[in-house]
Structure formats: C-alpha cells, structure tokens
Amino acid sequence: MKNLRQIINIVKHIKLKPSDLITFDQSADTKINQFYQKIQNGAFTTEDEAAQFFYGSNVNNSSYKNLKSNLRNRLINTLFFINSTKNQNERENAYLYCSKYSVAGKILFILNIREAGTDLFQKVLRRAIHFDFTEYVIEAAYALRSHYAIRIGNEKKFEYYNEMLNRYHKIREAEFLAGELYLRILIPYIKNKSIKEDTYQQAKDALDKLAPYLTQYDSPYLHYIGFYIESLIYLSKNDYATTVEVCVRAIDFFDQKPYAYNTAIKAFLHQQILCYTQLKQFQEGRQAIEKSNAIVRAGSYNWYVNTDLHETLELHSKNYQEAYYVFNKAVGHKKFSQLNDRIREKWQIYEAYIHFLVFTERVQPIRGDKRFTKFKMGRFLNSVPTFSKDKRGLNIPILVIQIVFMIVKKDYEQAVNRIEAIDKYRSRYLRKDDNFRSNCFIKMLLQIPISGFHKAGIERRAKKYVDMLSSVPLEIARQANEIEIIPYEDLWEIIIDALETRFYRPRG
C-alpha cells in the first residue's frame, strides 16, 4: 500500500487530458481527429496531400508542421497505454511488460520514489531472468545495485546484483558479437539475392568465433544466431539436407525452453520449407507450413513470409490449383494493402504467373473470380516498378513471363521483339555463374523465333540448352530461389505444349 500511495501522490498532480492521448472521442470534429482518421483509412498517401487538404499549402507550412507534431506527441503518449494482448504469446507479452515497467522504474528513481521504483525493478528482473531478456536483466540489476549500495548500504545485496550485472554483461557482449557477425553476412544479400561465393567461409569463420560463447552461455538469442549462421554454411553450398538437420536441432533446442520462443522457431521452419521445396520433398514442406501457420498470426509479416513460401512450394510441385487458392488467401486478406511495396510486388508477379496458368488451362478459377478474366501486361508492368529495376534479381521472372505469355497467346510478332531484347539484357547483366539456369532458359527461348515457332524445330534446336539446364538442376544452382517462380523445366514443357506444328513467317 505504501508504494501505491507514493505513486498516487505523484500521479494525482498530472493533469492528463483526453486531448493528450489518441484514444479520445473520434467523433469530435477537430483537425487532429481528421488527420488521425484519414491516415488510418489510407486517405493520405503523401504529406503533400495532407498539407494541401488542411491548409491548401505544402509540407513547409508552419500550421501543418504543428498539426503533425501534435499528432505524433499524442500517439507517443498513447503507446504507454498498450497492454498485453491475446495476439501475442507469453514471451512477447513479458517483453512488453519489461519494457514498460523498466521505464516506469527509471521515472520513479528520477522522482526519488525509490522504494516503489525498486519494487518495479525487482518485478522486471524476475521476468527478465525467466524469459532470458538479457538487456532488461542488465537494466534492472544496474538500478538495484546502485540503490542497495548508495541508498541502503547493503553490501550483501550490492554484491549479489553486481555479480549478476557482470555475468549478464558478458552474455550481452556475446549477443552483440553474434548480431554483428550475422548482419555482416546478410548485408550483400539486401540488393542481390544470388548466393555469394564467400558466404560459406564468412559464415564458417563467424561460427568459429561464436563457438566458445555457445558452449558457455544458454542465451536463446545467442543460440538463435549461432544456429542460423550454421544453417547458412550449408545453405551457401546448396546442402539442403544438412540445412534441414541444423533447423531440426535448432527447433529442438528452443522447444526445451520453459516458454515459446516463436521468433526463432518460425525462422527455422521457414528455412525448412525453403529446403524441402528445393529437395522436392513437398509433403514434408507442407507439414512445416502447417507448424509455422500454427504459431503465426494471420495477416502478420511472418504469415506473409510463410504464405510466400507456401506459394512457391505449390508452384514447384505443379500443384497449380492449390497455388491459385494460396494466392487468393494472401491477396484477399485485409492486411494485404498495408504491406510494403516490395512484398506486394512479389504477389503481383505471382498473379502474372497464375494468369499464365489460367490461360493455358492448368488452373480453373472459382466461379465469380473476375481477377483472372483477362491479363493486362501494361498494368502488370506498372505494378512492379521496384523489381523491374532489379537487374540481377526478380526482374528476370518479370521479363520471362512477358515472353512466355506472348508465345502461348501466339502473339509472335511481339514475342520476337521481346526475345531479342531479353538476349541483349542477358549478355549485359546476367553472370554465367550466378544465373547459369536463366542464361540457358533465355537461349532456349531464342530458338523459338529462329525455328519459326515450329514445335519440332524448336525442340531439336533447343536440346543442347535443355541438356545444359538439366546439368545444373534447381537444387544446386547458385541463384536466388525466388528467380524461378515456376521451374524453367516446367515452364518449357508448358510452352512446348502450346506451340503448333506449322511454321510462322514474320511479316515483311
């Protein structure tokens, strides 16, 4: 009761008005209410639109700047009223608790309400130790060490928190090192998804540096990074079977914890799905998808990662009808419009390939689905500006789908022009080692106009490149797994099936 009374004596002087928060009466007709509502509803896509709406001016308008600042302040104030939710698991709610109460403890210490502050830090410490939140163990132990040394003069408690602080500082240093090594490996992949030649050695060296800490400390974050780097060692060599084994060991490690560390488990399940797809072990991949779906929230970022992997698996297993259903589930979710451009563009590419499968009668849309009645190439190209500029990555499937669509639609005149253009692109941008399969496939496509779009002639001329493609199957290719939306062998089969047995003579 004493602690509560001390806090009340502080809080009672705070003049908290409804206008300090964003959880006020939304029906009130004020500019800040309108601003909040219009941002929430997606009415404004740029700041210029907002400034023009409210003040008939641009973002440099001082009144607009004040409005924006006031809204931001109220939103930040409101953040501290966020409570635990059913959408978060026990560990996530515990992290939120530690974040809030650690800040509250600091505020009470600043206001010299130290007994109540000490009580909060002890609560934070207990949860932080149980859930392995190293940073909050350090924050709480640091505050309590100082309190019992300077304010209480209790040497025994000082030594207790001092020893704890020193021990967790060493764990934190190991976590910092792990994070640094992991990020250094990932940096080159942000702009180019192809597997890098030095990833194997870089990951191996990183794991060697972490090995002493992994045997010494039980930090879940440290082991999460350790297992992930180990998986990259084998993934960089296309050793998908061993990568799966690493993921199994990782998931077993986290399953032994007294709480669900879903962040790590999701990551390793996603690695498994990718590997099973490459290994053509599709049923095992679907089982991993089910496990991952059980611990992700529909519409969340990780749900979309999971759904993306599911879409790829079904397309690679030739289960095209199921791929169609997975696509509809993804783009039909209410959260789809809130995804960042890069994620939404990936689904636009999937949509183009499903249009292709519908046109070639390998997918049957459900009755009333108007999305797949007619494919408009111009609209598709305008919807993927980010990937279209990615000269060595996901613009390859964009270029490929344009050509194969023209071929199956028998728009041969345009197909000839596009195939010639893509050959120039191939010679300029595609390195033979990173994009060997794409090089082979483009050369296969080149044989189509040379052979006058005649099926038998194309098969004869393209055989050399088909054999080259077969010599480097998808599971050993040094390329991003995202490049082949439909494996080239399967795509070629569909193209050949659509061709005729008569020659096409270009006009003029």
C-alpha positions in Angstrom: 0.0 0.0 0.0 2.9 2.4 0.8 4.3 2.0 -2.7 0.9 2.7 -4.3 0.4 5.7 -2.1 3.7 7.1 -3.2 2.9 6.7 -6.9 -0.6 8.2 -6.4 0.9 11.2 -4.8 2.9 11.8 -8.0 0.2 10.8 -10.5 -2.5 13.0 -8.8 -0.7 16.1 -9.9 -0.5 15.1 -13.5 -3.2 16.9 -15.5 -3.9 14.2 -18.0 -6.4 15.5 -20.5 -8.2 13.4 -23.2 -6.5 15.6 -25.7 -3.1 14.3 -24.6 -4.0 10.9 -26.0 -5.2 9.5 -29.3 -7.9 7.4 -27.6 -10.3 10.3 -27.4 -13.8 10.8 -28.9 -13.3 10.1 -32.6 -16.5 11.9 -33.4 -15.0 15.3 -32.4 -14.6 17.5 -35.5 -11.1 18.7 -35.0 -8.2 18.8 -37.4 -6.1 16.4 -35.4 -9.0 13.9 -35.3 -9.5 14.2 -39.0 -5.7 13.8 -39.6 -5.7 10.6 -37.5 -8.7 9.2 -39.2 -7.6 9.9 -42.7 -4.1 8.4 -42.1 -5.8 5.4 -40.5 -8.2 5.0 -43.5 -5.4 5.5 -46.1 -6.9 8.7 -47.4 -3.5 10.4 -47.5 -0.5 8.7 -49.3 1.9 11.7 -49.0 2.4 14.6 -46.7 1.8 17.0 -49.5 -1.7 15.6 -49.8 -2.3 16.2 -46.1 -0.9 19.7 -46.1 -3.0 20.6 -49.2 -6.2 19.2 -47.6 -5.9 21.1 -44.3 -4.1 24.3 -45.3 -4.1 24.5 -49.1 -0.3 24.5 -48.9 2.8 22.2 -48.8 4.6 20.4 -46.1 6.7 23.5 -45.2 3.5 25.2 -43.9 4.1 26.0 -40.2 0.5 25.2 -39.2 0.8 21.8 -40.9 4.1 21.1 -39.1 2.4 21.9 -35.7 -0.5 19.7 -36.6 1.8 16.8 -37.4 3.9 17.4 -34.3 0.8 17.4 -32.0 -0.4 14.2 -33.6 2.9 12.5 -33.1 3.2 13.5 -29.5 -0.3 12.2 -28.7 0.5 8.9 -30.5 3.7 8.5 -28.4 1.8 9.2 -25.2 -0.8 6.6 -26.1 1.9 4.0 -26.7 2.5 3.7 -23.0 -1.1 2.5 -22.5 -0.6 -0.6 -24.7 -1.5 -3.7 -22.8 -0.8 -7.4 -23.3 -2.9 -8.9 -26.0 -4.2 -12.4 -26.9 -2.5 -12.0 -30.3 0.9 -12.1 -28.6 2.4 -15.1 -26.9 3.6 -15.3 -23.3 7.2 -14.2 -24.1 6.1 -11.3 -26.3 3.7 -10.0 -23.5 6.5 -10.4 -21.0 8.8 -8.3 -23.2 6.2 -5.6 -23.3 5.9 -5.7 -19.5 9.6 -5.4 -19.0 9.8 -2.5 -21.5 7.1 -0.5 -19.8 8.0 -1.2 -16.2 11.7 -0.7 -16.7 10.9 2.8 -18.0 8.5 3.4 -15.1 11.1 2.3 -12.6 13.6 4.8 -14.1 11.0 7.6 -13.9 10.3 6.8 -10.2 14.0 6.8 -9.4 14.4 10.2 -11.1 11.4 11.5 -9.0 13.1 10.0 -5.9 10.3 7.5 -5.3 12.9 4.8 -4.9 11.0 2.2 -2.8 8.3 1.9 -5.5 10.9 2.1 -8.2 12.9 -0.7 -6.6 9.8 -2.9 -6.4 9.2 -2.4 -10.1 12.8 -3.2 -11.0 12.6 -6.4 -8.9 9.5 -7.5 -10.8 11.2 -6.7 -14.1 14.3 -8.7 -13.0 12.3 -11.8 -12.2 10.5 -11.8 -15.6 13.7 -10.9 -17.5 15.6 -13.8 -16.0 12.8 -16.3 -16.6 12.4 -15.2 -20.3 16.1 -14.6 -20.9 15.8 -10.9 -21.7 19.5 -10.0 -21.2 19.1 -6.3 -21.7 16.4 -6.0 -19.1 18.3 -8.1 -16.6 21.2 -5.6 -17.0 18.9 -2.6 -16.7 17.2 -3.9 -13.5 20.4 -5.2 -11.9 22.2 -1.9 -12.6 19.5 0.1 -10.9 19.2 -2.3 -8.0 23.0 -2.5 -7.5 23.2 1.3 -7.2 20.2 1.5 -4.9 21.4 -1.0 -2.4 24.9 0.4 -2.4 24.3 4.1 -2.2 20.8 4.4 -0.6 20.7 1.4 1.6 24.3 0.5 2.2 23.6 -3.3 2.0 26.9 -4.8 0.9 25.4 -8.3 0.5 22.7 -7.2 -1.9 25.2 -5.0 -3.7 27.5 -8.0 -4.3 24.5 -10.1 -5.4 23.4 -7.6 -8.1 27.0 -6.7 -9.0 27.8 -10.3 -9.8 24.6 -10.7 -11.8 25.4 -7.5 -13.7 28.9 -8.6 -14.6 27.7 -12.1 -15.7 24.9 -10.7 -17.9 27.2 -8.1 -19.4 29.4 -10.9 -20.7 26.4 -12.6 -22.2 25.3 -9.3 -23.7 28.7 -8.8 -25.3 28.5 -12.3 -26.8 25.0 -11.4 -28.2 26.3 -8.2 -29.6 29.2 -10.1 -31.4 26.7 -12.6 -32.7 24.4 -9.9 -34.1 27.3 -8.1 -35.7 28.7 -11.3 -37.4 25.2 -12.2 -38.6 24.4 -8.8 -40.1 27.8 -8.7 -41.9 26.9 -11.9 -43.7 23.4 -10.6 -44.7 24.4 -7.1 -46.0 25.4 -8.2 -49.5 22.1 -10.1 -49.9 19.9 -7.0 -49.5 20.5 -5.7 -53.1 21.3 -9.0 -54.8 19.7 -12.3 -53.7 22.1 -14.6 -55.5 24.3 -16.8 -53.3 27.7 -15.2 -52.7 30.9 -17.1 -53.2 32.4 -16.1 -49.9 29.3 -16.8 -47.7 30.5 -20.3 -46.8 33.8 -19.1 -45.4 32.4 -16.0 -43.8 29.7 -18.0 -42.0 32.2 -20.7 -41.0 34.6 -18.1 -39.6 31.7 -16.4 -37.7 30.6 -19.7 -36.2 34.1 -20.5 -35.1 34.2 -17.1 -33.3 30.9 -17.8 -31.5 31.7 -21.4 -30.6 33.2 -20.7 -27.1 30.2 -18.5 -26.2 27.7 -21.0 -27.4 29.1 -23.7 -25.1 29.4 -21.2 -22.2 26.0 -19.4 -22.3 22.4 -20.5 -22.7 21.2 -17.2 -24.2 18.4 -18.0 -26.7 19.3 -15.1 -28.8 22.9 -16.1 -29.0 21.9 -19.7 -30.0 19.3 -18.4 -32.4 22.1 -16.5 -34.3 24.5 -19.4 -33.9 22.1 -22.0 -35.4 21.2 -19.5 -38.2 24.8 -18.9 -39.1 25.4 -22.7 -39.1 22.4 -23.1 -41.5 23.9 -20.5 -43.8 27.2 -22.5 -44.0 25.3 -25.4 -45.6 22.7 -23.3 -47.5 25.6 -21.5 -49.2 26.7 -24.9 -50.6 23.2 -25.9 -51.6 23.4 -28.7 -49.0 19.7 -28.5 -48.2 19.5 -31.9 -46.4 22.1 -30.8 -43.8 20.5 -27.4 -43.5 17.2 -29.2 -42.6 19.1 -31.2 -39.9 20.5 -27.9 -38.4 17.0 -26.5 -38.4 15.7 -29.6 -36.6 18.4 -29.3 -33.9 17.6 -25.6 -33.5 13.9 -26.1 -33.1 14.6 -29.0 -30.6 16.8 -26.6 -28.6 14.1 -23.9 -28.4 11.4 -26.4 -27.6 13.2 -27.2 -24.4 12.8 -23.7 -23.1 10.1 -23.0 -20.5 8.4 -20.5 -22.8 7.7 -20.4 -26.6 10.5 -18.6 -28.4 8.4 -18.3 -31.6 10.7 -15.8 -33.3 13.4 -18.5 -33.6 11.1 -21.4 -34.3 9.4 -19.5 -37.2 12.8 -18.7 -38.7 13.9 -22.3 -38.8 10.6 -23.6 -40.0 10.9 -21.1 -42.9 14.3 -22.4 -43.7 13.0 -25.9 -43.7 10.2 -25.0 -46.1 12.6 -23.5 -48.5 14.9 -26.5 -48.3 12.1 -29.1 -48.7 11.0 -27.2 -51.8 14.4 -27.3 -53.3 14.7 -31.0 -52.4 11.3 -31.7 -53.9 10.2 -33.1 -50.6 6.9 -31.3 -50.9 4.9 -33.2 -48.3 7.5 -32.5 -45.7 7.4 -28.9 -46.7 3.6 -28.8 -46.3 4.0 -30.2 -42.8 6.4 -27.5 -41.9 4.0 -24.9 -43.3 1.3 -26.2 -41.0 3.5 -26.0 -38.0 4.5 -22.4 -38.9 0.9 -21.4 -39.5 0.0 -22.6 -36.0 2.4 -20.0 -34.4 1.9 -17.0 -36.7 -1.0 -14.6 -36.7 -2.9 -14.4 -40.0 -2.1 -11.1 -41.8 1.2 -10.6 -39.9 4.6 -10.2 -41.6 5.6 -13.7 -40.7 2.3 -15.1 -42.0 3.1 -13.5 -45.4 6.6 -15.0 -45.3 5.0 -18.3 -44.7 2.4 -17.9 -47.4 5.0 -16.8 -49.9 7.0 -20.0 -49.2 3.8 -22.0 -49.5 3.0 -20.4 -52.9 6.5 -21.3 -54.1 6.2 -24.8 -52.9 2.9 -25.4 -54.7 4.1 -23.9 -57.9 7.2 -26.0 -57.8 5.2 -29.2 -57.1 3.0 -28.5 -60.1 0.0 -28.2 -57.7 -1.1 -25.2 -59.6 -4.7 -25.2 -58.5 -3.6 -25.1 -54.8 -1.2 -22.3 -55.7 -4.2 -20.4 -57.0 -6.0 -20.9 -53.7 -2.9 -19.8 -51.7 -2.6 -16.7 -53.8 -6.3 -15.7 -53.2 -5.8 -16.2 -49.5 -2.8 -13.9 -49.4 -4.1 -11.0 -51.5 -7.6 -11.4 -50.1 -6.5 -10.7 -46.6 -7.5 -7.3 -45.2 -3.8 -6.6 -44.3 -2.5 -7.0 -47.8 -2.9 -3.3 -48.7 -0.8 -2.4 -45.7 2.2 -4.4 -46.8 5.3 -2.6 -48.1 5.7 -2.2 -51.8 8.3 -5.0 -52.2 6.2 -7.6 -50.6 3.1 -6.6 -52.6 5.1 -6.6 -55.9 6.2 -10.2 -55.3 2.5 -11.1 -55.2 1.9 -9.2 -58.4 4.5 -11.4 -60.0 2.7 -14.5 -58.7 -0.5 -13.1 -60.1 1.0 -12.8 -63.6 2.2 -16.4 -63.5 -1.3 -17.6 -62.3 -2.8 -15.7 -65.2 -0.5 -17.7 -67.4 -1.6 -20.9 -65.8 -5.2 -20.0 -66.2 -4.7 -19.1 -69.9 -3.0 -22.5 -70.5 -5.9 -24.2 -68.7 -3.8 -25.5 -65.8 -5.8 -23.5 -63.2 -9.5 -23.3 -63.0 -10.6 -20.1 -61.3 -13.6 -20.3 -58.9 -16.9 -19.0 -60.2 -17.2 -15.3 -60.0 -13.5 -14.6 -59.7 -13.0 -11.7 -62.1 -9.4 -11.1 -61.3 -8.3 -13.7 -63.8 -10.6 -13.0 -66.7 -8.1 -11.0 -68.7 -4.4 -10.3 -68.2 -3.3 -6.8 -69.0 0.5 -6.7 -69.5 0.8 -2.9 -69.2 -1.0 -2.8 -65.9 1.2 -5.6 -64.6 4.5 -3.9 -65.5 3.3 -0.7 -63.9 2.6 -2.6 -60.7 6.1 -3.9 -60.2 8.4 -0.8 -60.5 10.8 -2.0 -57.8 11.5 -5.4 -59.1 11.7 -4.2 -62.7 14.8 -2.2 -61.8 16.5 -5.1 -60.1 18.8 -6.0 -63.0 20.1 -9.2 -61.5 17.2 -10.4 -59.4 13.5 -10.6 -59.6 13.2 -8.7 -62.8 14.2 -12.0 -64.5 10.8 -13.6 -63.9 9.1 -10.4 -65.0 10.9 -10.5 -68.4 10.3 -14.2 -68.7 6.5 -14.0 -68.1 6.1 -11.3 -70.8 7.7 -13.6 -73.4 6.0 -16.9 -72.5 2.7 -15.1 -72.4 3.2 -13.7 -75.9 4.2 -17.2 -77.1 1.2 -19.1 -75.7 -1.1 -16.3 -76.9 0.5 -16.7 -80.4 1.4 -13.0 -80.4 4.6 -14.0 -82.3 5.5 -10.5 -83.7 5.8 -9.0 -80.2 7.5 -12.2 -78.9 10.3 -11.9 -81.5 11.0 -8.3 -80.4 10.9 -9.2 -76.7 13.2 -12.3 -77.1 15.8 -10.2 -78.9 15.6 -7.6 -76.2 16.0 -10.1 -73.4 19.0 -11.6 -75.1 20.7 -8.2 -75.0 19.8 -8.0 -71.4 21.2 -11.4 -70.8 24.6 -10.6 -72.3 24.8 -7.3 -70.3 23.6 -8.2 -66.8 23.5 -12.0 -66.2 26.7 -13.5 -65.0 27.1 -17.1 -66.1 27.9 -18.5 -62.6 25.1 -16.7 -60.6 22.5 -17.0 -63.4 23.5 -20.1 -65.3 20.0 -21.5 -65.5 18.5 -18.2 -66.6 21.1 -18.0 -69.3 20.2 -21.5 -70.5 16.5 -20.7 -70.5 16.9 -17.5 -72.4 18.9 -19.3 -75.0 16.2 -21.9 -75.2 13.7 -19.1 -75.8 15.9 -17.7 -78.6 15.5 -20.9 -80.5 11.7 -20.3 -80.8 11.8 -17.4 -83.4 14.8 -18.9 -85.1 12.8 -22.1 -85.6 9.8 -20.2 -86.9 7.7 -21.2 -83.8 7.6 -24.7 -85.2 7.4 -27.2 -82.3 9.7 -30.0 -83.7 12.3 -27.5 -84.9 12.4 -25.7 -81.6 12.8 -29.0 -79.7 15.7 -30.0 -82.0 17.5 -26.6 -81.8 16.9 -26.1 -78.1 18.0 -29.6 -77.0 21.6 -28.5 -76.4 20.5 -25.8 -73.9 17.8 -28.1 -72.4 20.6 -30.5 -71.6 22.7 -27.7 -70.1 19.8 -26.7 -68.0 19.3 -30.2 -66.7 23.0 -30.4 -65.9 22.5 -27.8 -63.2 19.2 -28.6 -61.5 17.5 -26.0 -59.4 18.6 -27.6 -56.1 22.3 -26.9 -56.9 22.1 -23.7 -58.8 23.9 -20.6 -57.4 20.9 -18.3 -57.7 18.2 -16.8 -55.5 15.4 -19.3 -55.1 12.9 -16.6 -55.9 14.0 -16.2 -59.5 12.2 -19.3 -60.9 8.5 -18.7 -60.0 7.8 -21.8 -62.0 10.9 -24.0 -62.6 12.3 -23.5 -66.1 11.9 -27.2 -67.0 8.2 -27.0 -66.2 7.7 -23.6 -67.9 9.4 -25.0 -71.0 7.1 -28.0 -71.0 4.0 -25.7 -71.0 5.5 -23.6 -73.8 6.2 -26.6 -76.0 2.7 -27.9 -75.4 1.2 -24.6 -76.6 3.2 -24.5 -79.8 2.0 -25.7 -83.2 3.4 -27.9 -85.9 3.4 -25.2 -88.6 6.0 -22.5 -89.3 5.4 -18.8 -88.6 6.8 -16.4 -91.2 7.3 -12.8 -89.8 5.7 -10.1 -91.8 7.8 -8.0 -94.1 
